Amino acid sequence: MSKTANTPGPETFWNGEPTKARKVFVEVGGPVPSTWWCADLIGFERRAVEVTYQGQTFFLDDEDGSGWEKVTTGRGGFRYGHRSLPGNSTVTHERADKAEGRS
């Protein structure tokens, strides 16, 4: 069973399968097409979820909590939407949710 890296907590999933996920801050990478939702965020720090699934690592935006909800409550399934961040985004640090007052 998977757990988050930063604290014991809920199991995390992608496509219904247990997988590793953790809450992080990332610097949004680029370049991306100007039509992509995050094109104006390159270089800015964002709350994100880092997911590692079948040897691939990718990032979900989590500013509104939807990334974490997708990998926990939504079990990584299609019924829970998400916003991907560029794969070349850089983790700046893990999130200490209690310190920042958010989950």
Backbone torsions as a table, in degrees:
resi	resn	phi	psi	omega
1	MET	NA	147.3	-176.9
2	SER	-96.3	148.4	174.6
3	LYS	-133.2	161.0	176.5
4	THR	-69.7	155.4	-178.7
5	ALA	-74.7	-31.5	-171.2
6	ASN	-88.7	-25.9	176.8
7	THR	-155.3	151.6	172.3
8	PRO	-61.2	137.4	-177.4
9	GLY	-168.8	-156.0	-176.7
10	PRO	-66.3	154.6	174.4
11	GLU	-67.2	152.2	179.9
12	THR	-123.0	149.1	-171.5
13	PHE	-141.4	158.8	166.6
14	TRP	-140.2	131.8	-176.1
15	ASN	52.2	35.4	178.1
16	GLY	79.5	-2.7	-178.9
17	GLU	-103.2	139.3	176.2
18	PRO	-56.5	135.2	178.9
19	THR	-151.4	167.2	-180.0
20	LYS	-85.5	131.9	175.9
21	ALA	-148.0	147.1	177.1
22	ARG	-145.4	153.1	177.5
23	LYS	-85.6	128.9	-176.9
24	VAL	-141.0	171.1	164.0
25	PHE	-106.9	139.7	176.4
26	VAL	-127.8	153.0	166.2
27	GLU	-92.8	121.5	-175.7
28	VAL	-64.8	126.1	-178.7
29	GLY	-87.0	172.9	179.6
30	GLY	-167.5	-174.8	0.4
31	PRO	-77.3	159.2	174.1
32	VAL	-133.1	159.8	177.4
33	PRO	-57.2	145.6	-177.2
34	SER	-63.0	-16.7	179.5
35	THR	-87.6	-8.8	-178.4
36	TRP	-72.1	143.7	-173.6
37	TRP	-54.9	-29.8	-175.0
38	CYS	-104.3	15.5	-176.6
39	ALA	-56.7	-32.9	-179.1
40	ASP	-86.2	2.2	-176.5
41	LEU	-105.1	1.8	-178.0
42	ILE	-57.2	128.4	179.8
43	GLY	91.1	-12.4	178.8
44	PHE	-89.0	154.3	177.4
45	GLU	-89.3	137.2	-179.4
46	ARG	-135.4	150.4	168.6
47	ARG	-71.1	137.8	-177.2
48	ALA	-149.0	168.2	170.7
49	VAL	-117.5	124.9	175.5
50	GLU	-93.5	120.6	-178.0
51	VAL	-113.4	132.9	173.8
52	THR	-117.6	114.9	-174.9
53	TYR	-136.3	124.1	179.4
54	GLN	49.2	45.2	176.0
55	GLY	80.1	-0.5	179.3
56	GLN	-109.3	139.7	176.8
57	THR	-114.3	134.6	179.3
58	PHE	-147.5	168.4	-173.6
59	PHE	-121.6	138.0	173.5
60	LEU	-112.8	134.9	175.1
61	ASP	-64.9	140.4	-177.2
62	ASP	-135.6	23.5	179.8
63	GLU	-57.2	-34.9	-179.0
64	ASP	-105.7	8.6	179.1
65	GLY	85.9	-2.9	-175.5
66	SER	-70.5	-29.0	178.5
67	GLY	-66.0	-46.9	-179.9
68	TRP	-67.3	-39.4	178.1
69	GLU	-61.2	-38.4	-179.9
70	LYS	-62.1	-44.6	-175.7
71	VAL	-82.4	-10.2	178.5
72	THR	-108.6	-82.7	-178.3
73	THR	-57.2	-45.0	-177.7
74	GLY	-80.7	-5.0	179.0
75	ARG	51.9	29.8	177.5
76	GLY	71.4	16.1	-175.2
77	GLY	-89.4	170.7	-174.5
78	PHE	-71.1	-16.3	-178.6
79	ARG	-74.5	-12.9	177.5
80	TYR	-112.7	115.8	-178.8
81	GLY	-71.7	167.1	176.0
82	HIS	-156.4	165.1	175.3
83	ARG	-119.5	115.3	178.1
84	SER	-74.8	146.9	171.4
85	LEU	-107.1	155.5	-178.6
86	PRO	-55.1	141.8	-179.2
87	GLY	-63.1	-21.4	178.9
88	ASN	-93.5	15.4	171.6
89	SER	-65.0	153.6	-174.9
90	THR	-116.4	128.5	175.4
91	VAL	-68.5	125.2	177.0
92	THR	-94.1	-36.8	174.5
93	HIS	-173.3	161.7	175.6
94	GLU	-74.0	155.5	179.1
95	ARG	-89.2	132.4	173.9
96	ALA	-105.1	84.5	-169.0
97	ASP	-55.9	-37.2	179.9
98	LYS	-63.4	-39.8	-179.6
99	ALA	-66.2	-34.1	-178.7
100	GLU	-92.7	-2.8	175.0
101	GLY	74.6	17.7	179.6
102	ARG	-136.1	164.0	175.8
103	SER	-108.0	NA	NA
